[in-house]
């Protein structure tokens, strides 16, 4: 059983990487900066996106691909903000893959876009293994999940260039040592940018917006003049 | 790609069910009540177990199998409470399976035990698809994850006979409609028992303890007289 399983998983990952690479070439040709946003269920991915749309209004043009097992709740929340959004329902699948993104891209008008955010299925494990063609992976961890999570789910933290620690407004009411999160994450990935924020109060979000803006500016340089 | 993947997953699930069935026969022969405890990362599985060990001390004998990608933190927390515990590290794997439990059982002294709790990997998606041989599946959802989670992760809530809504002490500080959680969960599984608790303050835990005790008493009737 185990012998049967391992080669198949490798094939899936290889085939996925080819599709992800095609997605990335498409983003690069458009001068579009793309991120893959991952977290546990309920860590605040969609709330961060709502805040980001508001915070960057007039500063850059973005679109969102939402991934969920079921419902189109999240895409509806984004559409209400006046931003292009497409919902992928995986029908039980535990992660997005390159093929799903390729299909979803056909539903978006990509011309003149600066930023594409792909919100993955809420899962701190499986999405870490599948590239989607994004330029950067971003993980959100909410302080209510506990300060032992980087050590317990290391791959997600190793592969993400940004860690957003969310819900810091709840720190007075819980037992969570935010320094422990920082030090565990830094051990796994010394170059990771860490932003401590509250999507509820808005605290700390400006640094995140600046990070996005500087990455978008970098990618814009590659955009073909029309 | 998709055609290749689907039959393999079916084979894995079938093979797993056979191993799970063997585990269950073993539990039944011992008159041992076994549960599979599942949730997102950080919803409070281990905290619930710590509270349960304390709350049921002297009332029943329990053991714990801990599942994590990495670390033995959780098993150590349980061992400190004076309860038998064994840690499974899946090394990146997103769920426990029947084979892992079969192997872990050999590390436990099962004679005279009343209750076995299997704490699955923190993941609200994949563990729902793999039976371990447990008699009941129990899901924990923390209110900080948001009130839309049953609708967004329906399988987990459909298959669980018990839903424990944890961290209710944080309700005054967040936007979460606990009635929405109840109604969504009841739509998915009308027979589900729902307990609202705080593992931090201890509120609401007695109903959960009573549920465990009555299930243990039922299973004890099958226990062979020695």
Interface residues (C-beta under 8 A of the other chain):
Chain A: X1 X4 X5 X8 X11 X12 X15 X40 X41 X42 X43 X68 X69 X70 X71 X73 X92 X94 X99 X121 X122 X123 X124 X125 X126 X129 X142 X144 X145 X146 X148 X149 X151 X152 X153 X154 X155 X167 X169 X170 X173 X174 X175 X200
Chain B: X1 X4 X5 X8 X11 X12 X15 X40 X41 X42 X43 X68 X69 X70 X71 X73 X92 X94 X99 X121 X122 X123 X124 X125 X126 X129 X142 X144 X145 X146 X148 X149 X151 X152 X153 X154 X155 X167 X169 X170 X173 X174 X175 X200
